[in-house]
Amino acid sequence: MTQYQLFATTPKAMEGILANEISALGGHDVHQKLAGVAFQGDLAMAYKACLWLRTASRVLLLLNSFEVNSQQDLYEGIQRIDWSEHLGPDDSLAVSFSSKNNPAIDNTHFGALKVKDAIVDQMRGKFGSRPNVDTAHPSIRVNVYLHNEIAQLSLDLSGESSHMRGYRDITIAAPLKENLAAAILLRAGWPEFARQGGSLLDPMCGSGTLLVEGALIAGDIAPGLQRDYYGFLGWKQHDAALWQNILEQARQRREIGLAKLPVMVGFDQDRDSVNAALRHIENAGLSGKIHIEKRNIIDASAATSWPHGLIVCNPPYGERLGDEEQAGMLYREFGEVLKQRFTGWQAAIIIGNPELGFRLGIRSHKPITLFNGALECKLLRLTIEEKAFFEPKAKSQQERIEFIHRRAQAGQPDSRAEMFANRLHKNLKKLTKWAKQNQVHCYRLYDADLPEYAVAVDIYQGERIWVNVQEYESPRSVDPAKANQRLAGVLAEIPKVLEIPAEQVFLKIRRKQKNTDQYEKQGDSRRFHVIEEGGCKFWVNFEDYLDTGLFLDHRAMRLLIQQQAKGKRFLNLFAYTGSATVHAVIGGAISSLTVDMSNTYLDWARRNFHLNGISDEHQLIRANCSEWLAQQAQAKHKQQFDLIFLDPPTFSNSKKMDEIFDIQKDHIPLIRNTAALLAPKGTLYFSTNFRRFKLDQEALSDLIIEDISTKMIPEDFARNARIHYCWRISR
């Protein structure tokens, strides 16, 4: 039997799991590589790899490798293969090509064309006709990976990515690919739990991916059994009888496995997610095998009849000064639920921000690194038992603020605060001159320049000078008493350096109390002050809200919008207090639409409009921006805009929303729906403050996307290039 050189690709950090799968299937000479595993096997092994590998992305059959130092080398290397052994002149093909560190061919589109030309030229010369190109379901898919000067030429036996099992509704965005879900379950030990009859519970199940993959593993069901297309089905060397035999064996194993599935349950607070999960379960042939229920995380509990087992979930991510706190509250609540109702269970939780794991209040085993797309994540594995429990830090914000103010007013709160004062003097000298030259009245004076004094200090100049101080959360290694002492030192030194009364300095603690929203009122002073920016006026408030009403790091973006708005129709989404709209209208926008979900901020925006003499013809709409965009994008007669600003929060679980919003998971449909409203030659500016954000440009490849982040970082924020990211997008 012919032995083939095979290579299975997989996301980074999953190579070890995949290697174990290949060895268990009977692969020989198994070697882990970066983002894949090389192995040997006969044709049956190749078929089994396509059908059974749960963590693979693709299975490739190596045809040849050769040296490429020019375009001609590539062409000739492809023609060394007798392609009539693999396809006929009336068949079809597709080519995927990638190149790394090869100066001769660094354009993947050109490389793919060169490979295609080499194949069809050979076939035309031999038969007088040539195969067609079919990018969807070709007879064969040719894969070329050019690394340095060596090209590896393969047939893609998978045909399309192996994570596509055939049960997912293609209209539903998947925050977690199926092969990553399988990797999470395998690393969490689910196969052993299932063998022992343990239960599987996902309390935030979304569209049900983890549960379906869990059922496929527990039921000994081949993950590719429902796929109707593979890359080898049109290959001339395909052995249909052998493939049918392997399929039949898999079907028999499925029937046996379905009869012994353990308890599997999913909860989610969003009805649409519940419906999607039920649809996927039905599509996977698992109806009646997995129970799905609409239930909030705080109501999650196990029935007494369920055996202890594994809790697995992919909670929302969240990271930003302020935004992280909302996600933190969700994790804190989740941790309390686990402690109170699931003692004796194990848990596996994939998180994008490792710091959030501490909010659970349960010590984990050593975290495992995995990648969700480009985003590095950690898989936390927890044994839910009392000796692993601890109480996450929590204290009333107002109580702590008052305590720190009292320490500052008492004098000499921190013997080392002189270091902070000296840095403040230095920054003030530099930035005062810059602000005057650029007519900037509100700016960031200090941003954690000294690690010991991890605060942001913002100056607002109106009829007087106000200072807004925001504390960055201290690492767990810092003694809370020492953190309070340093913060009191900051509040004591600022009035001295700036020569202003202490009552004009305001402190914000960016931590959330239980059951509060991101922008919950912090007070009821109702004291607003007017500041100016770029010829526009704005109301700001330093006491009643976590944010003042004006995000200073977006100053450059607002001014850019003002410069480009003349004669244009402007749309402002997640508009907050409408500051970008004010700039657009002052810049000459002929119409504007401002959308936000908060009545508080729309009222604030309306006051900003009146302050600048903006007429009521400029519309304000209260709506959930995600839902509003989805409806508008599907409308028969879409509104069109020439200029759009999209600046969503990183994370939101507002009581006004039916589902949790998470920018990393939700940005693809959000951007796509927004771009649908662009007029011809229109421009969309998309921005996010999520510092670990990864834009999935591959999923948005039909849009023209330019990263303008560095251009949109103002001088006073230049010390922190990750304060936000911005992209210019057009169709």
C-alpha positions in Angstrom: 0.0 0.0 0.0 1.4 3.4 -1.0 2.5 5.5 1.9 1.8 9.3 1.6 3.5 12.2 3.2 0.7 14.1 4.9 0.4 17.4 6.8 -2.5 18.5 9.0 -2.7 22.2 9.8 -4.1 23.6 13.0 -4.2 26.9 14.9 -1.1 27.8 16.8 -0.7 26.1 20.3 -2.9 23.2 19.3 -0.2 21.1 17.6 0.3 18.8 20.6 -3.5 17.9 20.8 -3.6 17.3 17.0 -0.4 15.1 17.2 -2.1 12.9 19.8 -5.2 12.6 17.6 -3.1 11.5 14.6 -1.2 8.9 16.6 -4.5 7.5 18.0 -5.8 7.2 14.4 -2.7 5.2 13.3 -0.5 7.8 11.7 3.2 7.0 11.5 6.3 9.2 11.9 4.3 11.9 13.6 6.2 15.3 14.0 4.8 18.5 15.4 5.6 21.7 13.4 4.5 25.3 13.8 0.7 25.4 13.3 0.6 21.8 12.0 1.7 18.2 12.3 3.5 16.1 9.6 2.9 12.4 9.4 2.8 9.4 7.1 0.0 7.0 6.2 -1.8 5.1 3.4 -4.9 6.3 1.6 -7.1 5.0 4.3 -5.2 7.0 6.9 -5.6 10.1 4.8 -9.3 9.6 4.6 -9.6 8.9 8.3 -7.6 12.1 9.0 -10.1 14.1 7.0 -13.1 12.5 8.7 -12.0 12.1 12.3 -9.5 14.8 13.2 -11.3 17.2 15.5 -8.6 19.9 15.9 -7.2 20.0 12.4 -7.9 22.9 10.0 -6.9 21.1 6.8 -5.3 17.8 5.7 -2.7 18.1 2.9 -1.1 15.4 0.8 2.4 16.4 -0.2 3.2 16.0 -3.9 6.6 17.6 -4.1 8.9 20.2 -2.7 11.3 22.3 -4.8 13.5 25.4 -4.7 12.1 28.7 -6.0 14.3 31.7 -6.7 12.2 33.2 -9.5 8.8 33.1 -11.1 10.1 30.6 -13.7 11.3 28.3 -10.9 7.8 28.2 -9.5 6.2 27.5 -13.0 8.7 24.8 -13.8 8.4 23.1 -10.4 4.6 22.9 -10.7 5.0 21.4 -14.2 7.2 18.5 -13.0 4.0 16.9 -11.7 2.0 14.9 -14.2 -1.3 16.6 -13.5 -3.3 14.1 -15.7 -2.8 11.7 -12.8 -4.8 13.9 -10.6 -7.5 15.5 -12.7 -9.0 15.4 -16.2 -9.3 18.2 -18.8 -13.0 18.6 -18.1 -12.5 18.8 -14.3 -12.0 21.9 -12.2 -9.4 23.2 -9.8 -8.6 25.9 -7.3 -5.3 27.1 -6.0 -4.4 28.4 -2.5 -1.0 30.0 -2.3 0.9 31.6 0.7 4.4 33.0 0.7 6.8 33.9 3.6 10.2 35.5 3.3 10.6 34.9 -0.5 11.4 38.1 -2.3 10.8 36.6 -5.8 7.1 36.0 -5.2 5.6 37.9 -2.3 2.2 38.5 -3.8 -0.1 35.5 -3.0 -2.6 36.4 -5.8 0.2 36.4 -8.4 1.7 33.2 -7.0 -1.7 31.4 -7.2 -2.1 32.6 -10.9 1.3 31.3 -11.8 0.5 27.9 -10.3 -2.8 27.7 -12.1 -1.2 28.7 -15.4 1.4 25.9 -15.0 -1.2 23.3 -14.5 -3.7 24.4 -17.2 -0.9 25.0 -19.7 0.3 21.4 -19.2 -3.3 20.0 -19.5 -4.0 22.1 -22.6 -0.8 20.9 -24.3 -1.7 17.2 -23.5 -5.4 17.2 -24.2 -6.1 20.4 -26.2 -8.5 21.6 -23.5 -8.0 22.8 -20.0 -9.7 22.4 -16.5 -11.9 25.2 -15.3 -11.3 27.2 -12.1 -13.9 26.6 -9.3 -13.1 28.3 -6.0 -16.1 26.8 -4.2 -16.1 23.0 -4.9 -13.3 22.1 -7.3 -12.4 18.6 -8.3 -9.0 19.2 -6.7 -7.6 22.1 -4.6 -3.9 22.7 -5.0 -2.0 24.2 -2.0 1.4 25.8 -2.3 3.3 27.1 0.7 6.5 29.0 -0.2 8.8 29.5 2.8 12.1 31.2 2.1 13.3 29.5 -1.1 11.4 26.1 -0.6 8.0 25.5 -2.1 5.8 22.7 -0.7 3.2 21.5 -3.2 0.2 19.6 -1.9 -3.3 18.5 -2.6 -5.8 19.8 -0.1 -7.7 16.7 0.8 -10.1 18.6 3.1 -11.3 20.9 0.3 -12.5 23.4 2.8 -11.6 24.0 6.4 -12.1 21.0 8.6 -13.7 23.1 11.3 -16.8 23.3 9.0 -18.6 20.3 10.3 -21.9 20.8 8.3 -24.2 21.6 11.3 -23.6 25.3 11.7 -26.1 27.8 10.3 -23.9 29.9 8.0 -25.9 33.1 8.9 -24.8 32.9 12.5 -21.4 34.4 13.4 -19.3 31.9 15.3 -17.1 33.4 18.1 -15.5 30.0 18.6 -14.5 27.7 15.8 -15.4 24.1 16.1 -11.8 22.8 16.1 -10.9 25.2 18.9 -14.0 24.1 20.9 -12.8 20.5 20.4 -9.3 21.4 21.6 -10.8 23.1 24.8 -12.8 19.9 25.6 -9.9 17.6 24.9 -7.5 19.6 27.1 -10.1 19.8 29.8 -10.3 16.0 30.0 -13.9 15.7 28.7 -13.4 12.3 27.0 -12.6 10.8 30.4 -15.5 12.6 32.1 -17.8 11.2 29.4 -16.5 7.7 29.8 -17.3 7.9 33.5 -20.8 9.2 32.8 -20.1 12.8 33.9 -22.3 15.7 32.8 -21.4 18.5 30.5 -22.8 22.0 31.2 -22.2 25.2 29.3 -23.9 28.0 31.3 -23.2 30.7 28.6 -23.6 28.4 25.6 -24.2 30.9 22.7 -25.0 29.0 19.6 -24.0 25.7 21.2 -20.6 24.9 19.6 -19.0 23.5 22.8 -22.0 21.3 23.5 -22.2 19.9 20.0 -18.5 19.2 19.9 -18.8 17.7 23.4 -21.5 15.3 22.1 -19.5 14.3 19.1 -16.6 13.4 21.4 -18.7 11.6 23.9 -20.6 9.8 21.3 -17.6 8.6 19.3 -19.0 10.5 16.3 -16.6 11.5 13.5 -16.7 15.4 13.2 -16.7 15.3 9.4 -19.5 12.7 9.1 -22.1 15.2 7.9 -19.9 17.0 5.4 -21.0 16.4 1.8 -17.8 17.8 0.2 -14.1 16.8 0.5 -11.2 17.8 -1.6 -10.5 14.3 -2.6 -13.9 13.3 -4.0 -13.1 14.7 -7.5 -9.4 13.5 -7.4 -8.6 10.8 -10.1 -6.9 8.6 -7.5 -9.8 8.7 -5.1 -10.9 5.2 -4.0 -14.6 5.5 -3.7 -15.1 1.9 -2.3 -12.5 2.5 0.4 -14.0 5.8 1.4 -17.5 4.3 1.6 -16.2 1.6 3.8 -14.6 4.1 6.2 -17.8 6.1 6.2 -19.9 3.1 7.0 -17.7 2.2 9.9 -18.1 5.7 11.2 -21.9 5.6 10.9 -21.9 2.3 12.9 -19.8 3.8 15.7 -22.1 6.8 15.7 -25.2 4.6 16.3 -23.5 2.9 19.2 -22.2 6.2 20.7 -25.6 8.0 20.5 -27.1 5.4 22.8 -24.6 6.2 25.6 -24.4 10.0 25.7 -24.2 11.5 29.2 -26.2 14.5 30.4 -25.4 17.6 28.4 -27.1 21.0 29.1 -26.7 24.6 27.9 -28.0 27.8 29.3 -28.0 31.3 27.7 -29.8 34.5 28.5 -30.3 35.5 24.9 -33.3 33.9 23.2 -31.8 34.1 19.7 -28.7 32.2 20.9 -30.9 29.6 22.4 -32.8 29.2 19.1 -29.5 29.0 17.2 -28.1 26.3 19.6 -31.3 24.3 19.2 -31.0 24.6 15.4 -27.4 23.4 15.4 -28.2 20.5 17.7 -30.9 19.4 15.3 -28.6 19.9 12.3 -26.0 17.7 14.0 -28.6 14.9 14.4 -28.5 15.3 18.2 -32.1 16.4 18.9 -33.2 15.3 22.3 -29.6 14.6 23.3 -28.7 18.1 24.5 -31.0 20.2 26.7 -30.9 24.0 26.0 -32.7 26.5 28.2 -33.0 30.3 28.3 -31.5 31.1 31.7 -29.3 33.9 33.1 -25.9 33.0 34.5 -26.9 34.0 38.0 -29.7 31.4 37.8 -27.5 28.5 36.6 -27.8 25.4 38.7 -27.6 21.6 38.3 -30.4 19.2 38.8 -29.8 16.8 41.7 -30.1 13.9 39.1 -27.1 15.2 37.1 -23.8 13.4 37.9 -20.9 15.8 38.7 -18.9 16.5 35.6 -17.4 19.4 33.6 -18.6 23.0 33.2 -17.2 24.5 30.1 -17.8 27.9 28.6 -16.5 30.8 26.5 -17.5 33.9 28.4 -17.4 37.4 26.9 -14.0 39.2 26.8 -13.5 42.7 28.3 -10.5 44.9 28.7 -10.3 48.6 29.0 -10.0 51.2 31.7 -13.7 51.1 32.8 -14.9 48.5 30.3 -13.1 45.6 32.1 -15.1 46.3 35.2 -18.4 45.2 33.6 -16.8 42.0 32.4 -15.3 41.7 35.9 -18.7 41.8 37.5 -20.0 39.0 35.2 -17.0 36.9 36.2 -17.5 37.6 39.9 -21.1 36.6 39.6 -20.1 33.5 37.7 -17.6 32.6 40.4 -20.2 32.9 43.1 -22.5 30.6 41.2 -19.8 28.0 40.8 -18.9 28.2 44.5 -22.5 28.0 45.8 -24.0 25.5 43.4 -21.3 23.4 41.7 -18.9 22.2 44.4 -17.4 18.9 43.3 -17.5 19.7 39.6 -14.6 20.7 37.3 -14.6 23.7 35.1 -12.8 24.8 31.9 -13.1 28.5 30.9 -11.5 30.1 27.9 -10.7 33.8 28.5 -9.2 36.6 26.5 -8.0 38.6 29.5 -6.2 36.5 32.1 -6.8 39.2 34.8 -10.5 38.4 34.6 -9.8 34.9 35.9 -9.0 36.3 39.3 -12.6 37.7 39.6 -13.9 34.1 39.7 -12.4 33.7 43.2 -11.3 30.1 42.4 -7.7 29.2 42.1 -6.9 27.5 38.8 -4.4 24.9 37.6 -1.7 26.1 35.3 -3.4 28.0 32.5 -3.1 26.6 28.9 -2.4 29.0 26.0 -4.7 28.7 23.0 -5.6 31.1 20.2 -9.1 32.2 19.1 -8.2 33.5 15.7 -5.3 35.9 16.2 -6.3 36.6 19.9 -4.2 34.8 22.5 -6.4 33.3 25.2 -6.0 31.2 28.3 -7.8 28.0 29.2 -8.4 28.0 32.9 -9.1 24.6 34.5 -10.7 24.7 37.9 -11.4 22.2 40.6 -14.5 23.6 42.3 -13.7 22.8 46.0 -13.6 24.9 49.1 -9.9 24.9 49.5 -9.5 26.6 46.1 -11.9 29.5 46.9 -10.8 33.0 47.8 -12.5 36.4 48.0 -11.6 38.8 45.1 -10.8 42.3 46.2 -13.9 44.4 46.5 -14.6 47.7 48.2 -17.2 50.5 47.9 -15.9 53.0 45.4 -17.3 56.0 47.3 -15.9 54.8 50.6 -12.5 54.4 49.2 -12.5 57.8 47.4 -13.5 59.6 50.6 -10.8 57.7 52.5 -8.1 58.7 50.0 -9.3 62.4 49.9 -9.1 62.5 53.7 -5.6 61.1 53.6 -4.5 63.7 51.0 -6.0 66.6 53.0 -4.2 65.4 56.1 -0.8 66.2 54.6 2.3 64.2 54.0 0.4 61.1 52.8 3.3 59.6 50.8 6.9 60.3 51.4 7.8 59.4 47.8 5.2 61.6 46.1 7.9 64.1 45.2 8.8 61.9 42.3 5.3 62.2 41.0 5.3 65.9 41.5 8.6 66.3 39.6 7.2 64.3 36.6 4.1 66.4 36.6 6.2 69.6 36.5 8.2 68.2 33.6 5.1 67.1 31.6 3.3 70.4 32.3 6.2 72.4 30.9 6.2 70.4 27.7 2.5 70.1 27.2 1.4 73.6 28.1 3.5 75.0 25.2 2.1 72.3 22.8 -1.5 72.9 24.0 -1.2 76.7 23.5 0.3 76.3 20.0 -2.5 73.9 18.9 -5.3 75.6 20.8 -6.0 72.5 22.9 -7.9 73.2 26.1 -8.3 69.7 27.5 -5.5 67.2 27.5 -3.8 64.3 29.3 -1.0 65.6 31.5 0.1 62.3 32.9 -0.5 58.6 32.1 1.1 56.1 34.5 4.5 57.6 33.5 5.9 56.2 36.8 4.9 52.6 37.6 4.4 53.4 41.3 1.8 56.1 40.4 -0.5 54.3 38.0 -3.0 57.0 37.3 -4.2 59.1 34.4 -4.4 62.8 35.0 -6.5 64.9 32.6 -6.7 68.7 32.5 -9.9 70.5 31.5 -9.7 74.3 31.0 -12.9 76.4 30.9 -13.8 79.3 33.2 -11.3 77.6 35.5 -9.0 74.6 35.5 -10.4 71.2 36.6 -8.4 68.0 36.9 -9.9 64.5 36.4 -7.8 61.7 38.0 -8.5 58.1 37.0 -6.8 55.2 38.9 -5.5 52.2 36.9 -6.1 49.0 38.9 -3.0 47.9 40.8 -1.5 44.4 40.3 -2.5 41.8 42.8 1.1 41.9 44.2 0.6 45.5 45.4 -0.6 45.9 49.0 -4.0 47.8 48.9 -2.9 50.0 51.8 0.2 51.1 49.8 -1.9 51.7 46.7 -4.2 54.0 48.8 -1.2 55.8 50.2 0.2 56.5 46.8 -3.1 57.7 45.4 -3.5 60.1 48.4 0.0 61.4 47.5 -1.2 62.1 43.9 -4.2 64.0 45.1 -2.0 66.0 47.5 0.6 67.0 44.9 -1.6 67.9 41.9 -3.1 71.1 43.5 0.4 72.3 44.5 1.9 71.7 41.0 -1.0 73.3 39.1 -1.7 76.0 41.7 -5.4 75.3 42.0 -7.7 74.6 44.9 -8.0 70.9 45.9 -11.8 71.0 45.3 -11.0 71.3 41.6 -9.4 67.9 41.5 -11.7 64.9 41.1 -10.9 61.2 41.5 -12.5 58.2 39.7 -12.1 54.6 40.8 -12.7 52.5 37.8 -14.2 49.5 39.6 -17.7 48.3 39.4 -20.0 47.7 42.4 -22.2 44.6 42.1 -25.2 45.0 39.9 -24.2 48.4 38.4 -23.9 49.3 34.8 -20.8 50.7 33.1 -22.0 54.3 33.2 -24.1 54.1 36.4 -24.4 57.4 38.1 -21.8 58.0 40.8 -23.4 61.1 42.3 -26.1 63.7 41.8 -24.3 67.0 41.8 -25.7 68.0 38.4 -22.8 70.4 38.1 -21.8 70.8 34.4 -19.1 73.0 33.0 -18.4 74.3 29.5 -15.1 73.6 27.7 -14.0 74.3 24.1 -12.4 72.1 21.5 -11.8 72.9 17.8 -14.3 75.8 17.8 -17.0 73.5 19.4 -18.3 73.8 23.0 -19.2 70.9 25.3 -20.7 70.2 28.6 -18.6 68.1 31.0 -19.3 66.7 34.4 -16.6 65.5 36.9 -18.7 64.2 39.7 -21.8 62.3 38.6 -20.4 59.8 36.1 -17.4 57.6 35.6 -16.6 59.5 32.4 -16.7 63.3 31.9 -18.7 63.4 28.7 -15.7 63.9 26.4 -13.1 61.2 25.5 -9.9 63.1 25.1 -8.0 60.4 23.3 -10.4 60.8 20.3 -9.7 64.5 19.9 -7.7 63.8 16.6 -10.6 61.7 15.2 -13.2 64.4 16.0 -11.1 67.1 14.3 -10.6 64.8 11.3 -14.4 64.3 11.1 -14.8 68.1 11.3 -12.4 68.7 8.5 -14.1 66.1 6.2 -17.7 66.7 7.0 -18.5 69.6 4.7 -21.5 68.9 2.5 -21.8 65.3 3.8 -24.4 63.2 5.5 -23.0 62.1 8.9 -23.8 59.1 11.1 -22.6 58.8 14.7 -23.0 55.3 16.3 -22.6 54.5 20.0 -22.6 58.3 20.1 -22.2 58.8 23.8 -22.7 62.6 24.3 -22.7 63.4 20.6 -19.3 65.2 20.5 -18.4 63.8 17.1 -21.7 65.0 15.7 -21.1 68.5 17.0 -17.7 68.5 15.2 -19.3 67.2 12.0 -22.1 69.8 12.0 -19.7 72.7 12.8 -17.5 71.4 10.0 -20.5 71.8 7.5 -22.3 68.4 7.5 -25.6 68.9 5.7 -27.4 66.3 7.9 -26.6 64.1 10.8 -28.0 61.1 12.7 -26.8 60.3 16.2 -27.6 56.9 17.7 -27.2 55.8 21.3 -29.1 53.5 23.7 -28.9 55.8 26.7 -31.5 58.5 27.4 -29.0 60.2 29.7 -26.4 60.6 26.9 -28.9 61.5 24.3 -30.2 64.3 26.6 -26.5 65.3 27.1 -26.0 65.3 23.3 -29.1 67.5 22.9 -27.7 70.0 25.4 -24.4 70.0 23.5 -26.3 70.6 20.2 -28.1 73.6 21.7 -24.9 74.9 23.2 -23.5 75.1 19.7 -26.6 76.4 18.0 -27.3 73.1 16.2 -30.9 72.9 15.0 -33.4 70.1 15.8 -33.2 69.0 12.1 -30.1 67.0 13.2 -31.7 63.8 14.5 -31.1 62.0 17.7 -32.3 58.3 17.9 -32.4 56.1 21.0 -31.7 52.5 19.9 -29.5 49.5 20.5 -26.9 50.3 17.8 -26.2 46.7 16.9 -29.9 45.9 16.5 -30.5 49.2 14.7 -27.7 48.5 12.2 -28.8 45.0 11.5 -32.3 46.3 10.7 -31.0 49.1 8.6 -28.6 46.9 6.7 -31.5 44.6 5.7 -33.9 47.4 4.8 -35.1 47.6 1.2 -34.4 51.3 1.0 -31.3 51.8 3.1 -30.4 55.2 4.5 -27.0 56.2 3.1 -24.3 58.3 4.7 -21.1 59.8 3.3 -19.3 59.8 6.7 -19.8 57.4 9.6 -18.1 57.2 13.0 -18.4 53.8 14.7 -16.9 53.7 18.3 -18.5 50.9 20.2 -17.8 49.9 23.8 -15.5 47.0 24.4 -18.1 45.2 26.4 -21.7 45.8 27.6 -24.2 43.7 29.5 -26.6 46.6 30.0 -30.0 45.8 31.4 -31.4 47.6 28.3 -29.9 45.0 26.0 -31.2 41.5 25.4 -27.7 40.0 25.0 -24.1 40.7 26.0 -22.1 42.8 23.5 -18.4 42.0 23.1 -16.4 43.9 20.5 -13.9 41.1 19.8 -16.7 38.6 19.1 -19.2 41.0 17.5 -17.1 43.3 15.3 -17.5 41.5 12.0 -21.3 41.8 11.7 -21.1 45.3 13.3 -18.7 46.6 10.7 -20.4 44.8 7.8 -23.8 46.2 8.7 -22.3 49.7 9.1 -20.5 49.5 5.8 -23.8 48.6 4.1 -25.0 52.1 4.9 -22.1 53.8 3.2 -22.9 55.9 0.2 -20.6 55.4 -2.9 -17.2 56.9 -2.1 -18.3 57.1 1.6 -15.9 56.7 4.5 -16.4 54.7 7.8 -14.1 55.4 10.7 -14.1 52.5 13.2 -12.4 52.8 16.5 -12.0 50.6 19.6 -10.2 51.0 23.0 -9.9 47.3 23.5 -6.1 47.0 23.8 -6.0 43.3 22.8 -8.3 43.7 19.9 -7.5 41.9 16.6 -9.4 43.0 13.5 -10.4 40.0 11.4 -9.5 41.5 8.0 -9.9 38.1 6.3 -13.5 38.0 7.3 -13.9 41.6 5.9 -11.8 41.1 2.8 -14.4 42.7 0.5 -13.9 46.0 2.3 -11.0 48.4 1.8 -9.4 48.8 5.3 -6.6 51.1 6.3 -5.1 51.2 9.8 -4.7 54.8 10.8 -4.2 54.2 14.5 -0.8 56.0 14.7 -2.2 59.1 13.0 -5.1 59.2 15.5 -3.0 59.2 18.6 -2.7 62.8 19.9 0.6 64.2 21.3 -0.6 64.0 24.9 -1.4 60.3 24.4 1.7 59.4 22.5 3.3 57.6 25.5 0.6 54.9 25.1 0.3 53.9 21.5 -2.3 51.3 22.5 -4.8 53.7 24.0 -7.0 53.0 21.0 -7.0 51.6 17.4 -8.6 53.3 14.4 -9.3 52.1 10.8 -10.5 53.9 7.7 -13.0 51.7 5.9 -14.6 52.0 2.5 -16.3 49.7 0.0 
